[in-house]
Amino acid sequence: MPASSILDRVRRRLRAAQGQEDCDLVLRNVRYLDVFSCTFVRGDVAITDGVIVGLEPGLRAKRELDGKGAHVVPGFIDAHVHLESSLLVPSSFQRAVLPRGTTSAICDPHELANVQGVPGIRYFLDAASRMNADGFSPGLDLRVMLSSCVPATTFETNGAGTLDATALAPLLDAPKALGLAEVMNVPGVLSGDPLVLDKIAAFDGRPLDGHAPLVSGNALSAYACAGITSCHESSELGEAAEKLRKGIAVWIREGSVAKDLDALVPLLTLATSTSIGFCTDDRNPLDIAREGHIDYLVRSAIGKGVAPEVAFRAASWSVARHYGLAGPARNGLRVGAVAPGYRADLLVLDDVATCSIRDVLVAGSLVREIELPREKTEAPPNTIRASIPETKDLEGPSGMVHVIGVREGRILTDRHVLRSDAPGVRRLSVLERHGHGSKPANGYVLGFGELRGAIASSVGHDSHNLCVVGDATSDMRVALAALQKTGGGFCVVRDGNVLAQLALPLGGLMSLEEPETIARTLEELHAASRSIGCALPEPFLQLAFLSLPVIPSLKLTDRGLMDVDAFRLIDVRAA
């Protein structure tokens, strides 16, 4: 923005704050949250050029809204999210979450980056700039953490190859680039892997996100010494408490699969709230429509006894402060507080206890009065380049085998040794889909119930190879072929027939449809999965995490069965 324009806006704000000219908008008769003292205060909130300019009564405005005693809190900030897991392109994601009170989000595009490489990251940087180029535009403030682990490990095959520090460094100058995204290669950090340390060094002075499930003791201390200051992977109370003690901020996650709020919410108090925030990580549009986004986490935390002031602070200022967005921000605006000089991202609440939202303002504009843009995306190329295997290629070994045990609502897995034909044990295959012509890796899984048919997904974190679970290799093959035809997505098959399907043609990860349409299709997919005996309420994302080799304990990648604890591939056959 030209210096003259910046100066003009500063002058307008100075005059409006002193009552020398009318503000654009004043919210009168409200109780706003002072995040600095963590108390609600009576006052008026005056706004000019999308920025809060005063809190004292008496300022004139071109437009006034009587809050009638309503509470006003800062807009919510999602501390860590993969937009790809919402299945929505960025403009659709914005339309889904802004009315729910999420006005900022810290995203990691490593899903699309694993498929497309640097162009996948640039796609999100460009989309973030279009939504809110200068901070004053009334759109979602999307910040992009540059993906640190493409691929996550050397035990899987992605489409992008390896993104090293040299590939990432030029992206740091992008207006919406924030820091280095979740460093999942914990062994690489601890062993001083030069490729990992080069990335950490390249991002010196920038936020460094962590990914350290169940890491503790000396290993956690060493991980923190690398400069990593946050983690969203805590699933146990003691684990999260240790991270806080060692200066690592804890983002409490409640996604569509990984649900950690119940376990971690006792840790959220007034004393800890400056180092705790909320994130969704991976949350699909059906759950956003039914339950909410960050508002759901806030509502749940308050319902479990967290003081509202503390929950609202954690959902806004604490995250903004951690990432340097509470000021001074790179674009001259601060977010995360109801205070002069901060961007007017505000929620007007009818009831704080239930987080009942009356109105959402983003950059001083009422969301209900904004016509949010719809992204014009041309039909993307089909990125599914796999050859569909024969049924015999989907058969794993028989007899005593290592079996992955699914934990409902968790991305951690158990390990079992069972007969391949034991009750509840089902076939699991992962097919490399990026054009290398590999045969599928085959294994076994327990926890999908008495499934009769097949469920398949092209969302397979983090390299996004094709994943399919089933009892009959013939149905599994039909499901893989269906994904290949549509360019990726989810599908349910029974007796050779596709019962339900959602196409995700953008990288095999995202749909070009509207959020409401995707939500309806997901309902059809869930109904179809139940009809074939699936016991999991969210089988598609649960399936997607079964190939993620950085989350304990057993996972299946396109290269074989991964013992994450030992960090090596093992034989499916059990001795």
ABEGO torsion letter per residue (X at the ends): XBAAAAAAAAAAAAAAAAGABBBABBBBGBBBBBAAAGBBBBEBBBBBGGBBABABBGBBBABBBBAGGBBBBBBBBBABBBAAAAGBBAAAAAAAAAAAGBABBBBBAAAAAAAAEAAAAAAAAAAAAAABAAGABBBBBBBBBBBABOBABAABBBAAEBBBAAAAAAAAABAABABBBBBABAAAAAAGBAAAAAAAAAABGBBBBBBBBGBBEAAAAAAAAAGBABBAABABAAAAAAAAAAGBBBBBBBBAABBAAAAAAAABBAAAAAABBBBAGBBBAAAAAAAEBAAAAAAAAAAAGBBAAAAAAAABAAAAAAAGAAOBBAAGBBBGBBBBGBBBBBBBBABAAAGBBABBBBGGBBAAABBBBBBBBBBBBBABABBBBBAAAABBBBEBBBBBBBBBGBABBBBBBBBAABBGBBBBBBBBAAGAGBBBBBBBBBGAEBBBEBBBBABBOAAGBBBBBBABAAAAAAAAAAAAAAGEEBBBBBGGBBABBBBBABGGABBABBAAAAAAAAAAAAAAAAAAGBABABAAAAAAAAABAABOABBBBAAEBBBAAAGBBBBABBX
